[in-house]
Amino acid sequence: MAEKHIVAHNNAVWGAYKPLAALVVRILQSRTNVHFTVLIQGGILYTKFMRELAKISADQLNEMRPYLHVIDLTGKETGLDQDLSSELFTALEALHYSKAVTCKSTGITIQGLVPPTVALIDPFSNTHVDIVRSISGSSCSIFSWMTAPAGAALHRCGPKKYGGGDDMYVEVDDEVRRTGKAEAEVANQLCGDFISGKVVQIPGISPMYDYEWSPQEVETQDHVLFLAAQETCEKLMGHYASLLRYTNQRQWQLAKNGPTRSVKNAHDEKERAVISFLNKMQLGFGDRSVLYISFGTLIWPAEPEKLWAIIDELVSAPKPFILGCTSPIAHISEEKIRMISESGIGMMMSWLPQEKILSHPATGWFVTHGGWNSTQEALIHRVPVIYWPFVFDESYVAARTCQLDAGFELTEVRTGKLGARVPYRFKDGPNYPSFTVPAAREEIRTLLRRIEGEEGCVVRSNFERLGRMMNETWNDGHEGKESLEAFLRRYVD
């Protein structure tokens, strides 16, 4: 079989690169004639990506090495706002003409590869899509690489009759032609229609007001992303394949990718410190005793006083906890740092080895924003989730999991002019959330009792069942493997 070549590049966000590592492994395990080149930023992203790949066995990794090419484009740390168009153009042009490309971390050069016929590009980078097209023309099929549950994708770009927003690009184009207004003006107006107080009914979850999809005030930039709905396979938590097959556009195959397997070895002193803390809490409080709190790499509560009220309750309980504060907007006072340190049951770090924490027997619950990667990792390690959703797909993930009695959601922590509006499930009263600090304090106090009781046992059991279901998707004849094979047969073979 002739050799083929897939190339991938994303913006500098670990949430996009982590699942890409799993996809790389799946494809190279499925095909022995495919080269996979990942064009990545330098610094911590490159380091973490290589660590992620190293989670598979050394024998498996060595078998893939002739076809696996991870190219550091920068040789240094890069920010999300740094433009890499020049570096990307140079690398893609060289790959297209089978010329040399050198990794700036290792100095390893690849050359003589067949030109890429499939490119996976970040959907937030229209410029990079244009670069691929300008070099390769129609010889390279371009796909947006993004991971999200199907229900959230349906909400944003599915047919309106199923609760979606339809193909917004077409609506914008029609309105621009009709009115002569600027595209950005029309786009922002149409996006505003997503938050008008109407009821959204997505299959698989209870009705929600549209503003509940943005339950937290966050720092954002004024930009609009267009995503045309395309064909998709069924996902773990919903049956959306038939709902989204309503266009004649090129397929966008989605499968339950899932993380690569975890490893228990500590890479550095920080990881050793975390494992030591978990061992100590396990000895003092038992298995499943630690509450792990993390909001991912970018976001942080707009009203941190609610978080600190919750931390106060954990210290008073006492309930062991680990708090991650990776976000650049997380400003922690010396007083709070000292309070956690002196509690004897708390740990806080700017970066935490999430999968090592989730895989440790001392970890019992995971308080998270509900990002899709974090949710999948929790499922893999069977650690049930307490959701604190912010934006994007997180409200759907929380709603779907709670609908299945497989998780909890914090409500009183909501903030902002959208988050502090009445949720649909409270519309008939009589007790509305107040979204105050005392209410958040009481909510976590009550929740700690719930997770230790019969309700917590039921939620844990249901969450573990979902985890087992997700694991099965890569068995022969199951959805993940079948959908990946369909993609490879159509676009690679």
PyMOL commands that set and color helices and strands:
alter all, ss='L'
color gray80, all
select helices_A, chain A and resi 14-30+44-53+58-67+85-96+126-139+150-157+160-162+168-179+183-192+210-213+241-244+269-285+304-316+334-343+354-359+372-381+394-403+416-419+424-426+437-452+454-474+479-491
alter helices_A, ss='H'
color red, helices_A
select strands_A, chain A and resi 4-9+34-42+68-77+101-102+109-110+118-121+141-144+199-200+208-209+290-294+321-324+346-349+363-368+385-387+407-409
alter strands_A, ss='S'
color yellow, strands_A
deselect
rebuild
show_as cartoon
